[in-house]
Amino acid sequence: MSDLLSRFPRVPLADLPTPLHEAPRLTETLGGPRVLVKRDDATGLALGGNKTRKLEFLLGRALAEGHDTVVTFGAVQSNHARQTAAACARLGLRCELVLTRSVPRPDALYETSGNVLLDGLLGARTHIVDGADEALALLAEIGPAYAIPPGGSDATGALGYVAAGLEFAAQAADLPGGVDRIVVATSTAGTTAGLALGLAHAGLDTAIEAVCVYEPAGVTAATLDAVLGATADLLGAPLPERRPRVHGDWFGPGYGVPTPEMVEAVRLFARTEGILLDPVYTGKAAAGLAGLARTGAIGPDETVVFWHTGGAPGLFVYPDALTGAGAS
Ligand SMILES: *Cc1c(COP(=O)(O)O)cnc(C)c1O
């Protein structure tokens, strides 16, 4: 690993490097850009995902600071919470998850299956709450703990994606012609911010297309700027000259709310490459990839990497959207 990251405590959790797969049938179906898929759904920790890379640095720090309890926050179906629970199990840390009902899904399936089912199996204590007041009251009850923000997106967590950017640069060096663009789902933005800094440090000018899935484009762009600034400060590195472009067109009515384009994209990846996306994050990002290719914003001669950030456990709590009328 480069000197850039060697001074930060890190605990190994992910199987790295993750594969970078050609996607020839997807490429053919999109009728244009050559598509590859970076498989961060295959980080190997309890069904994997992008939070595993962040947790290497976050829990590295928690251990270095002598904590025995970790608390983190998310939606009821948070992939971040599930990966935190798994990492804590592996490291023998106590894990408290404060999960907020932030998606309009009052049904029992949403609160018992998918990620939240796994949280319990992995030994975490889950607390489902309606809002910030309840969450704060819980924090007092939980007591001293290493607190990880939603999505693991502080500067320390984003270091995991600085490392991913360096990892990717080494893989891209073997591709004749290089990689023109990366398309990635963006919510709390640590993934996108870390990647932008890692690619810049490696000297790559690959463009990043950040597809909003959590908040509309304006809010997401501000979140991204804040995480970029904090992470650059922590690294003592300059801000990247080439900023990620933030797209709000595939967000739909809200976080965790299905769109027809998402369903279409989940089916497209499944049926052309046997790759499972998810309804909340990667399905909407892949809808962005398809949309940008269709309009020519991603040119037919380009090479584009779809950065798969995980999330497949979420498929099991969206049976109606994925199998319902109009979704075949
Ligand atoms: C959290 C998450 C993202 C978004 O990552 P951020 O760093 O929060 O922007 C994307 N995809 C999946 C599957 C996630 O769980």
The ligand as a MOL file (V3000), in Angstrom:
LIG
                    3D

  0  0  0     0  0            999 V3000
M  V30 BEGIN CTAB
M  V30 COUNTS 15 15 0 0 0
M  V30 BEGIN ATOM
M  V30 1 C -24.1130 2.6580 1.2330 0
M  V30 2 C -24.2620 2.1350 -0.1320 0
M  V30 3 C -23.9370 2.9240 -1.2610 0
M  V30 4 C -23.5510 4.3710 -1.1590 0
M  V30 5 O -22.2760 4.5900 -0.6190 0
M  V30 6 P -21.9880 6.0110 0.0370 0
M  V30 7 O -20.5500 5.9480 0.3920 0
M  V30 8 O -22.8890 6.1300 1.2250 0
M  V30 9 O -22.2960 7.0750 -0.9640 0
M  V30 10 C -24.0500 2.3620 -2.5090 0
M  V30 11 N -24.4680 1.0930 -2.6570 0
M  V30 12 C -24.8010 0.3110 -1.6160 0
M  V30 13 C -25.2780 -1.0710 -1.9000 0
M  V30 14 C -24.7080 0.8060 -0.3190 0
M  V30 15 O -25.0530 0.0180 0.7040 0
M  V30 END ATOM
M  V30 BEGIN BOND
M  V30 1 1 1 2
M  V30 2 1 2 3
M  V30 3 2 2 14
M  V30 4 1 3 4
M  V30 5 2 3 10
M  V30 6 1 4 5
M  V30 7 1 5 6
M  V30 8 2 6 7
M  V30 9 1 6 8
M  V30 10 1 6 9
M  V30 11 1 10 11
M  V30 12 2 11 12
M  V30 13 1 12 13
M  V30 14 1 12 14
M  V30 15 1 14 15
M  V30 END BOND
M  V30 END CTAB
M  END
